[in-house]
Amino acid sequence: MDDQLACCDAQVMLLIFLSIGTLLIACFLGYHCSLIVKGMTSYETFKWQDYKDHCKAVAQDSRYATFTKGCWYS
């Protein structure tokens, strides 16, 4: 009886492990399919996000205001 229960537990754990792995791979595939539709690479995506974050930080930080107006119009 205990052997059947141990076998069943192992099968359940394997099923859970494979389900989680399948879900992760499906999400990874979906992300890359969306990149294909946009015509971008993952590297370009991360670089654009860095650029947008930098622009947002510059817009919110008053220390950069001097450099956006030029030397004569500060």
SERO-4910 file (N, C-alpha, C, O; in steps of 0.05 Angstrom, whole numbers):
BEGIN
 pado doro    nc1    nc2    nc3   cac1   cac2   cac3    cc1    cc2    cc3    oc1    oc2    oc3
  Met    A     16    -24      0      0      0      0     17     25      0     12     44    -15
  Asp    A     38     25     16     56     49     17     71     53     -9     77     75    -16
  Asp    A     77     31    -23     91     33    -48     74     47    -69     84     63    -85
  Gln    A     48     41    -69     30     54    -88     27     83    -82     26    100   -100
  Leu    A     26     90    -57     23    118    -48     48    134    -55     46    156    -64
  Ala    A     72    122    -52     97    135    -58     99    140    -89    109    160    -98
  Cys    A     90    120   -104     91    123   -133     72    145   -142     78    161   -160
  Cys    A     49    146   -129     29    167   -136     40    195   -129     36    214   -144
  Asp    A     53    197   -106     65    223    -98     86    232   -118     87    255   -125
  Ala    A    102    214   -127    123    220   -146    111    229   -172    121    248   -185
  Gln    A     90    216   -181     77    224   -206     64    252   -204     64    267   -222
  Val    A     52    257   -181     40    283   -177     61    305   -177     57    326   -189
  Met    A     83    300   -163    104    320   -162    116    325   -190    122    347   -198
  Leu    A    119    303   -205    129    306   -233    110    321   -250    118    338   -266
  Leu    A     84    316   -246     64    331   -261     64    361   -255     62    378   -272
  Ile    A     67    368   -229     69    396   -221     94    409   -233     92    431   -243
  Phe    A    116    395   -231    141    406   -241    139    411   -272    147    432   -281
  Leu    A    129    392   -286    126    395   -315    106    416   -323    109    430   -343
  Ser    A     85    419   -307     65    440   -312     77    468   -309     72    486   -325
  Ile    A     93    471   -287    106    497   -283    126    503   -305    127    525   -315
  Gly    A    141    483   -313    161    486   -335    147    493   -361    156    510   -376
  Thr    A    125    480   -367    109    486   -391     98    514   -391     99    528   -412
  Leu    A     89    523   -368     78    550   -366    100    571   -370     96    591   -384
  Leu    A    124    566   -359    146    585   -363    154    586   -392    159    608   -403
  Ile    A    156    564   -405    164    563   -433    143    576   -451    149    590   -470
  Ala    A    117    572   -444     96    585   -459     97    615   -457     92    629   -476
  Cys    A    103    625   -433    106    654   -429    130    665   -444    128    686   -457
  Phe    A    151    651   -444    175    659   -459    169    659   -489    178    678   -502
  Leu    A    155    639   -499    148    639   -527    129    662   -534    132    674   -555
  Gly    A    110    667   -516     91    690   -521    105    716   -522     99    733   -539
  Tyr    A    125    720   -504    140    745   -504    155    749   -530    155    770   -542
  His    A    168    728   -539    184    730   -564    166    732   -589    174    744   -608
  Cys    A    143    720   -588    124    724   -610    115    753   -612    111    764   -633
  Ser    A    110    765   -588    102    793   -589    125    811   -599    120    831   -613
  Leu    A    150    804   -593    173    818   -604    174    815   -634    181    834   -649
  Ile    A    168    791   -644    169    786   -673    148    804   -687    153    815   -708
  Val    A    124    805   -675    103    822   -687    111    851   -688    105    865   -707
  Lys    A    125    861   -667    134    888   -666    158    893   -683    165    916   -689
  Gly    A    172    872   -691    196    875   -707    220    884   -691    237    899   -701
  Met    A    222    876   -666    243    885   -648    258    860   -637    248    838   -638
  Thr    A    282    866   -626    296    845   -612    294    851   -582    286    873   -574
  Ser    A    301    832   -566    299    836   -537    319    857   -528    314    872   -509
  Tyr    A    342    858   -541    362    879   -534    351    907   -539    355    925   -523
  Glu    A    338    910   -562    326    937   -568    305    944   -548    302    967   -540
  Thr    A    289    925   -540    268    930   -520    279    940   -494    269    960   -483
  Phe    A    301    928   -484    313    936   -459    326    963   -462    326    980   -444
  Lys    A    339    969   -485    352    994   -489    331   1017   -490    335   1038   -479
  Trp    A    308   1012   -504    287   1033   -505    276   1038   -477    270   1061   -470
  Gln    A    274   1018   -461    264   1021   -434    284   1038   -417    275   1055   -402
  Asp    A    310   1033   -420    330   1049   -407    328   1078   -415    331   1096   -399
  Tyr    A    325   1083   -441    323   1110   -452    298   1124   -441    300   1148   -433
  Lys    A    276   1111   -440    251   1123   -430    254   1129   -400    245   1150   -391
  Asp    A    266   1111   -385    271   1116   -356    289   1140   -352    284   1156   -334
  His    A    309   1142   -369    328   1165   -367    313   1191   -373    317   1211   -359
  Cys    A    297   1192   -394    282   1216   -401    263   1224   -379    260   1248   -373
  Lys    A    250   1204   -367    232   1210   -345    247   1222   -321    237   1240   -308
  Ala    A    270   1211   -315    286   1221   -292    296   1249   -298    296   1266   -280
  Val    A    303   1255   -322    313   1282   -329    290   1301   -327    293   1324   -317
  Ala    A    266   1294   -336    243   1312   -334    235   1318   -306    225   1340   -300
  Gln    A    239   1299   -287    230   1303   -260    252   1316   -242    246   1326   -221
  Asp    A    277   1315   -251    299   1325   -235    305   1354   -243    311   1359   -266
  Ser    A    304   1373   -224    308   1401   -230    338   1407   -235    344   1428   -246
  Arg    A    356   1389   -227    385   1394   -233    391   1394   -262    410   1407   -271
  Tyr    A    375   1380   -278    379   1379   -307    366   1402   -322    371   1405   -346
  Ala    A    350   1418   -308    336   1440   -322    356   1460   -334    350   1472   -354
  Thr    A    379   1464   -322    398   1483   -332    409   1474   -359    413   1491   -377
  Phe    A    412   1449   -362    424   1438   -387    403   1436   -410    411   1435   -433
  Thr    A    378   1437   -403    357   1435   -424    352   1462   -437    342   1463   -459
  Lys    A    357   1484   -423    352   1510   -433    376   1523   -446    373   1544   -460
  Gly    A    399   1513   -443    423   1525   -454    437   1543   -434    426   1549   -413
  Cys    A    460   1553   -442    476   1570   -424    463   1598   -420    464   1609   -398
  Trp    A    453   1609   -442    444   1637   -441    415   1640   -431    408   1662   -422
  Tyr    A    399   1619   -431    371   1621   -424    365   1608   -397    342   1602   -392
  Ser    A    385   1603   -381    381   1589   -355    364   1605   -336    359   1597   -314
***
